[in-house]
Amino acid sequence: MSAAVTWFDPWSPAFVADPYPAYARLRAAGRAHWFERSGQWLIPHHADVSALLRDRRMGRTYLHRFTHEEFGRTPPCPEHEPFHTLDSHGLLEMEPPDHTRIRRLVSKAFTPLTVQRLVPTVRRLAGELAEELYERGGGDLISLFAEPLPVAVIAEMLGVPHADRGLLRPWSADIVAMFELNPSEETARRAVRASAEFSDYLRELIAERRRSPGEDLISGLITAQEDPEVWREAPHRKGGGGRREERLTEQEMVSTCVLLLNAGHEATVNTTANGWLTLFRHPDRLAALRAEPKALLPTAVEELMRYDTPLQMFERWVLDDIEIGRQVIPRGSEVALLFGSANRDPARFPHPDRLDLTRAGNPHITFGGGVHYCLGAPLARLELAASFGALLERAPGLHLAEEPEWKPGYVIRGLEELIVEV
């Protein structure tokens, strides 16, 4: 273990509050570092992270090629089965051809034209939430503003009734806690419970949409499930290259909906809160943004996503031996792609520790890359531009009222709350 790895401590509150000095030490010390405490190889450089996101020798799962035993891994705990069933049938944990099939179906809801049609709705919701926060005189920016907007948008797309939307964020928080490093058994129990409850709820909603279809995404996925024209190559048939009918299963529908809701909540909420904290800590940059919001907002949103990345780490399995620098990383290993470090790499970003709201051609990897590039990136950009724009316009004196605390999680990094005054 290199000396630089001793600075990498994702369970330390001080590290979570500011991991960037440790990242600089990792980058200076090399391209791949073994981290015994999580059993992973840490990859800190932008070029390596970007390349490995697109490398087909890597995978979010290995079960499309190997059994647990063949891969040298222990099968998941049977008591955690509801979580693993939900997780393994979602896009994020799939590899082609299943990933290709499901992404093709779901991507219809996130085309540029579809997202463009949402612009008036997203701007209206953001404006209403900003106005409510202003009239209250401030409060917790996360619970009053950052959370309700993406929840409302994704729930509207899926067709979740308004009265049920309060259920979504607690379920989401409990489920995504399992993506942290070495989660506790109590974390697992909460994730299992949330997975079962969320799945049961969605199965009931799917049944209702079968009886009474609408214009929402769940109704569209039901159509895809029942459409006999949905085909794909049958990978298990060798030699003949034959085709077979392939339909979206109900479990795939449930897992897809949960993934869209979770991703829509966690990343956008944390980008909004982390971004405002960054602006409060750079008052000169905030003043410039307030002076020219229309001119600066597009590049400012990209820079805020780069400067303090909401998803700090993205894990992948090594399906065939790879070499990074002079280090061979064998099949069966797990790599931790450090998005937060890659987005501060001086080899890719001039003056990476400087917040530059005018930074052009910003090649950040906050949305990932390759086949797992974030499907909802266009929608996330729309929501972030609308939310920052609404607060800049309707709460021009917004300022920090209390110094915030960070949540204990590192992989999905966000604040407990962000208390502001207007």
N, C-alpha and C positions, 0 to 999 in steps of 0.2 A: 504494500500500500504506500503510495507516495505521500510525502509530508503534506501536500496541499489538500489531500482528502480529509485530514483531521479538521480542516476548517468547514467541511461540509457536514452540517448537523441539522437535518430537517425536523428534528424533534425539539430543537431549541427555540424558544420564543424570540430571542435576539436574532437568530439566523432568519427565521420566518419574516421578521420585521424588515430585514435588509439583507437578502442573500447575495447581493451583487459583488461585494468585496471578495467573498469566497469564490464566486465564479471567476473573477479575474485571476485568482491564484491557480485555479484549476486549468484555465486556458494557458497560463504561462508555463505550467508544469508538464503539459502534454495533451495528447488527443484522446486518450482513453484511460480511465482510472478504475480499478477494482474497488468496490465499496462493500466491505464484508458485512456490514450491519443490515443491508437489504439484499445482499447476494446479487448485485447488479454491476454492470460496467457503466460508468458515468461518461457521457459524451458531451463536451461543453462548447465545441466550436461550430459556428454557423455552417460552414461548408460541409462538415461531416454530418451534422444533424439533417441538413437539407438533402444530402445524398442518401442517407439511410431511410428517410421517409419514402423514398422512391425505389429503394432496392428490393427486388422481389425475393431476395434471399432472407428477407425479414418478414415477420408477420405479427399481427395482433393476436392471432391464435396459431397453434401448431396442429390442432386436431383434424384439419383437412388433409394432413400428410402423415401424422404419427399418432399412436396411442400415447397416453400419459407414460406408460412404462417404456415404450420405445424412445421417448424423448428424455427419459431420466427424471421425470417429474412425478410428484405425488398427486393422485386425484383429489379434487376438492372434497371438503368435509360433507358427508351426506346431509347433516343437519342444516347446511347452508343452501340446500338444493333450490328453494324458490328464488334466491338471488341469482345463482349461477344459471338457472334456466332462463330467467329474464334477461340477464346480461349477455349470454352466449348467442341469443337469437336476434340481437340488435346489430345494426350496421357497423358500429364501431369495433365490435369483436369478431367480425367476419372477414374472410378473404374470398377472392374470386374462386369459383363463379357465383356462389350465393350472394356475395356482396354486390357484384355487378347487377344481378337480377333485381335485388331489392332497391338498390340505389336508383336504377333506371325508373322504377315505379314511383318512388317517393320524390325524385328530383322534379317531377312535373309540377309540384307545389311550390318550387323555389326557382322557377325560371325568372329571368330578368323582367319579363312582361308581368308575371304574376306578382312579383315583389313590387313593381312599379304601381300596380293597382292598389297596393296597401298603403301607399304614401299618404293619402289624405287621412286615413284612419289612424295610422301611427302618429302623425303630427297632431291630430286632434286629441288623442289620448295623452300624449306627452304634454300638450298645452294645458289640458285640464288638471293633470297631476301637478304641474308646476304652479298653476294658479292656486290650487288647494294648499300646497306647501307654503306659498307666499302669504295666503290669508291666515294660516296658522301661526305665522311668524317664525317658522322653521320647525325643527324636530329631527328625527332620524331620517336622513336622506335615503337610506337603504329600504327600510320598511314602508316609508311613505311615498317614495318615488321610484327608486331603482328597481325594486322587486315587482310592483304592480304592472309596469309597462310590458316587459317581455312575457310575463304570465298571461296578461290579457290578450296579447297578440297571438301567441302560440295556441292558447286555449280557444280563441276565436277560430283559428285555422282548423283546429281539430274538431270543433263543435262541442267543447265541454261547456255545459250550462254554467251561467254566471254564478249561481248559488253554490256550485261545487268547487270553484276555483281556489278557495281557501285551503282545500285539502292538498293541493298539488305541491306547494313549496316544502311543507314538512316531509312529505314522502320523498321528494327529490333530495333534500338535504341528507336524509338518513341513507339513501341508496348510494349517493356519490361519495359518502364518507368511506365506503369500502375501497375506493381507488387510492386512498392514502397509503403510505408505506407502512407495512406491518400492522394492519388494523387490529384492534383488540377484539376479544370475544364479545364484549358488550356492544361494540360497533357492529359486529356481524349479526348479533341478535336483532338489533334495531333495523338493519338493512333487510334481513329476512322478513321481518314483520311488514315493513313498508313495501317490499316487493310483492308479497302475497296480497296485501290490501290494495295496492295500486293495480295489480293484475286483475283482481276480482272486479274492481270498479270499472276498468276498461272493457272487460268481457261483457259486463252488463250494458255499457254504453254501445258497444259493437252490436249487441243483440237488439238494442233499441233502434239503431240506425238501419239494421236489416229490415225491421218492420216499417220504419219511416225514414227513408234516405233523404239526405239534404245535399247542400252544395259544399259540405266540409270535407276535409282530408280523410277522415275515417270512412265516410261514405264512398269516397274515391278508392280507398284501399279495398273496401268490400267488393267493389266492381272489379278491381284487378284480381282479387281472389277467385271470383266466379267467372272471369273472362276466359273462355277456352282458347283465345288467340294469344295468350301469354305463354311464350315458349322460351326455352334456352337449350344450349347444348347439354347433352347428358354425359357428364364426365366419367361415369362408371362404365360406360359402354365403349370398350376398346376396339379399335380397328375399323368399325363400321361407320363411325362419325354420325350415327343416327341422332334423331331428335325425339324428344318426348315432351308431353305437356307438363308444364310446371306452374303451380299456382301458389300464391302467397298463403301461408298457413295462418291460422288465427294467432298462434304464439308469435309468429313473426310480426303480425299486425300489432299485437300488444307491446312487444319489445320495441318496435319502431316508434310507437307513440310515446312510450316512456323516454326513449332516448331523445326525441325531439323536445319534449317538455324539459327534461333535465338539462340538456345542452342550452336550450333557450333561457332557462333560469340562471344557471350558475355562471356561465361565461359573461353574459351581457350584464348581469347584476354586478359582478365583481369588477368588470371593466369600467362601469359607470362610477362606482364608489371609489375604486383605486385611482381612476382618472381625476376625479374631483379633488381627492387628497393631494395628488401630484400638483394640480393647479394651485391649490391653497399654499403649498410649500414653495411655489415659484410665482410670487405675486406679480412680478414684472411680466411674465408670460401670460398670466391670467388677464392682466390689464390690456395687453396687446390683443388678446382674443376678444375681449369685450369691446374693444375699439373697432375691430373689423371682423365680426363673427362670420359673415357670409364668405369673405375672402379666405379666412384661415381655417374654418371648420373642417373642410374635407381633409386637409393634411394634418390638422390637429388630432382628429380621431385616429388616424393611422399611427401617429407618433405616440399618442397615449397608450395604444395597444402594444407598441414596441417597448416603450420606456418601462412600463411596469406590467408585465405579462400576467394575465389571470390564470392561465394553465402553465405552470412552471415546468412540468415534466410529462413526457409522453413515452410510455414503455412499449417495447417490441421484443419479440422472441427471435433468436438467431436460428433459422431453419437450415442453413448450410454455413460452413465456416466462412468468416470474413476476416479481413485484415485492415486495421486502422493504424496508419503509421507503420511501425514495426511490430505491433501487437496483434497476434492472432487471437480472435475471439471465437471459440468453438461452437458448433451446433449444440443446442440445448441451453445456451446462455441467454440471459435477459439483458438488454441494454436500456438505459434510462437516458432518453434524449432531453437535454436540458434546454427547453425553449427559452427560459428567462436568460440563461447565459448566452445562447446563440443570438438573441436580440440585442445584446450589449457587446458583441464581438467587434473589436476595433478593426479587424481584418475586413469587415463587411460594412461597418458604419463609421464614418468619420465622427470623431468626438462622441462616442456612444453613450457616455454618461451625462451628456448635455441634453436637456429637453429643448428640442428645436421644432416648434410648431409649424415651421415652414419647410421641414425636411421633405424633399421631393423624391419620387422613385423609391419609396421606402420598402425594402425587400424583407420586412419582418415575416416571421413564420408563426405568428400567433394562431392562425387558422390551420396550421399543419401543412401537409403536402402529399402528393401522390394520390393513391386511390382513396385515402382517408381524409383528404382535404375537406374542411368543414362544409357540409352541404348548405348550412344556413348562413354562410358568410355574407351574402348580399342582404339578407334580412337583418343580420346583426349590425351591419354598417348603417342601414336605414334607421334602425332603432337608436343607435348611438348618436348619429347626427341629429335626429329629432329630439332626443332627450337633452343633450348638451345645448342645442339651439334653444329649446324651450326655456331652460333655466337661465341662460344668458339673457334672454329677452325679458322674461317675466319676473326674475329675481336678480336684478343686476347687482345688488349689494350682497349677494350670498357669501357667507364667510364661515369659517370653522369656529364652533363654539366650545368644543371639548377635544382634547387630544384622544384619538381613537386607539383601540386595541385590536390586534390581529387575531383572527381565529387560529386555533392550534394547527389546522391542516396546512400542509405545504404544497402538495401537488396542485390542488385547486385553492388558490391563495386569495383570501378576502378578509374584509374587516368585520368585526362583530357588529358595529354600528358606526354611523358617521353623523354626529350631532352638529347641525348647522343652524345659523340664524340668518334672517334676510334683512 
